[in-house]
Amino acid sequence: MKLAHWLLDEIAKQWEIQPERVSQALLRALETDPELRWAIVVGAYLDEQISLAKAAELLGIDRWTLQEEFQMRGIPLRQGAASMEELYAEIQVWNAIPPQNTSEETECP
């Protein structure tokens, strides 16, 4: 089935009117098609729209696993934030990660 350009134009118009609703619908579509999700997320990463940490979050894997996957596939890695906006985005991702309880913690008497 070939997607008509008119549909993309109408989605863009609706995005202007009700961005949250369109965003939710698109995210649901990506949840049902892992290959499309991968292509879109990796494309956004390569276009420097999102960081490696954000790409990993969107793909539901940790940063280190994604980094290894990129290396195996020959996808270039960007190290560090390329802009202040990307740095803030990376900080938000890191702040969203819940702290882990380590076994090294000891109780004081």
One Martini backbone bead per residue (centre of mass of N, CA, C, O) as a GRO file, in nm:
protein
  109
    1MET     BB    1   0.093   0.039   0.026
    2LYS     BB    2   0.055   0.365  -0.071
    3LEU     BB    3   0.142   0.666   0.056
    4ALA     BB    4  -0.001   0.954   0.054
    5HIS     BB    5   0.084   1.284   0.070
    6TRP     BB    6  -0.178   1.390   0.195
    7LEU     BB    7  -0.145   1.248   0.468
    8LEU     BB    8   0.107   1.398   0.561
    9ASP     BB    9  -0.016   1.679   0.542
   10GLU     BB   10  -0.246   1.626   0.751
   11ILE     BB   11  -0.068   1.554   0.988
   12ALA     BB   12   0.076   1.828   0.998
   13LYS     BB   13  -0.178   1.993   1.055
   14GLN     BB   14  -0.263   1.844   1.317
   15TRP     BB   15  -0.007   1.911   1.474
   16GLU     BB   16  -0.082   2.215   1.501
   17ILE     BB   17  -0.356   2.159   1.661
   18GLN     BB   18  -0.279   1.840   1.792
   19PRO     BB   19   0.011   1.730   1.905
   20GLU     BB   20  -0.050   1.514   2.122
   21ARG     BB   21  -0.229   1.324   1.956
   22VAL     BB   22  -0.030   1.270   1.726
   23SER     BB   23   0.201   1.170   1.898
   24GLN     BB   24   0.055   0.925   2.020
   25ALA     BB   25  -0.008   0.784   1.750
   26LEU     BB   26   0.286   0.753   1.656
   27LEU     BB   27   0.390   0.594   1.901
   28ARG     BB   28   0.201   0.354   1.862
   29ALA     BB   29   0.310   0.277   1.584
   30LEU     BB   30   0.605   0.222   1.683
   31GLU     BB   31   0.531  -0.011   1.884
   32THR     BB   32   0.434  -0.212   1.636
   33ASP     BB   33   0.728  -0.125   1.481
   34PRO     BB   34   1.053  -0.190   1.536
   35GLU     BB   35   1.188  -0.118   1.262
   36LEU     BB   36   1.082   0.170   1.243
   37ARG     BB   37   1.186   0.270   1.509
   38TRP     BB   38   1.481   0.226   1.450
   39ALA     BB   39   1.501   0.406   1.195
   40ILE     BB   40   1.407   0.670   1.330
   41VAL     BB   41   1.603   0.687   1.567
   42VAL     BB   42   1.867   0.664   1.406
   43GLY     BB   43   1.809   0.903   1.224
   44ALA     BB   44   1.798   1.113   1.452
   45TYR     BB   45   2.084   1.063   1.548
   46LEU     BB   46   2.234   1.120   1.274
   47ASP     BB   47   2.086   1.417   1.267
   48GLU     BB   48   2.121   1.538   1.564
   49GLN     BB   49   1.835   1.529   1.742
   50ILE     BB   50   1.965   1.300   1.922
   51SER     BB   51   2.090   1.113   2.158
   52LEU     BB   52   2.208   0.821   2.266
   53ALA     BB   53   2.037   0.813   2.524
   54LYS     BB   54   1.765   0.869   2.384
   55ALA     BB   55   1.771   0.635   2.187
   56ALA     BB   56   1.776   0.417   2.402
   57GLU     BB   57   1.513   0.491   2.538
   58LEU     BB   58   1.329   0.456   2.281
   59LEU     BB   59   1.436   0.140   2.252
   60GLY     BB   60   1.466   0.002   2.547
   61ILE     BB   61   1.775   0.058   2.614
   62ASP     BB   62   2.089   0.082   2.687
   63ARG     BB   63   2.356   0.267   2.599
   64TRP     BB   64   2.567   0.034   2.576
   65THR     BB   65   2.408  -0.150   2.386
   66LEU     BB   66   2.379   0.055   2.158
   67GLN     BB   67   2.675   0.105   2.111
   68GLU     BB   68   2.738  -0.187   2.026
   69GLU     BB   69   2.538  -0.198   1.791
   70PHE     BB   70   2.663   0.029   1.628
   71GLN     BB   71   2.941  -0.100   1.595
   72MET     BB   72   2.841  -0.359   1.447
   73ARG     BB   73   2.690  -0.167   1.212
   74GLY     BB   74   2.864   0.106   1.158
   75ILE     BB   75   2.768   0.329   1.347
   76PRO     BB   76   2.825   0.632   1.429
   77LEU     BB   77   2.975   0.794   1.703
   78ARG     BB   78   2.883   1.027   1.946
   79GLN     BB   79   3.076   1.221   2.166
   80GLY     BB   80   2.894   1.395   2.323
   81ALA     BB   81   2.778   1.701   2.319
   82ALA     BB   82   2.694   1.936   2.053
   83SER     BB   83   2.505   2.089   2.263
   84MET     BB   84   2.319   2.232   2.501
   85GLU     BB   85   2.057   2.088   2.431
   86GLU     BB   86   2.179   1.801   2.441
   87LEU     BB   87   2.282   1.814   2.728
   88TYR     BB   88   2.004   1.854   2.862
   89ALA     BB   89   1.883   1.592   2.751
   90GLU     BB   90   2.084   1.402   2.892
   91ILE     BB   91   2.019   1.491   3.180
   92GLN     BB   92   1.722   1.406   3.176
   93VAL     BB   93   1.773   1.109   3.134
   94TRP     BB   94   1.949   1.061   3.386
   95ASN     BB   95   1.727   1.170   3.592
   96ALA     BB   96   1.515   0.932   3.512
   97ILE     BB   97   1.697   0.743   3.654
   98PRO     BB   98   1.689   0.524   3.886
   99PRO     BB   99   1.824   0.441   4.162
  100GLN     BB  100   2.061   0.214   4.275
  101ASN     BB  101   2.111  -0.056   4.474
  102THR     BB  102   2.390  -0.128   4.657
  103SER     BB  103   2.598  -0.368   4.816
  104GLU     BB  104   2.809  -0.154   4.948
  105GLU     BB  105   2.615  -0.079   5.145
  106THR     BB  106   2.622   0.034   5.481
  107GLU     BB  107   2.541   0.012   5.803
  108CYS     BB  108   2.500   0.200   6.079
  109PRO     BB  109   2.504   0.160   6.431
   0.00000   0.00000   0.00000
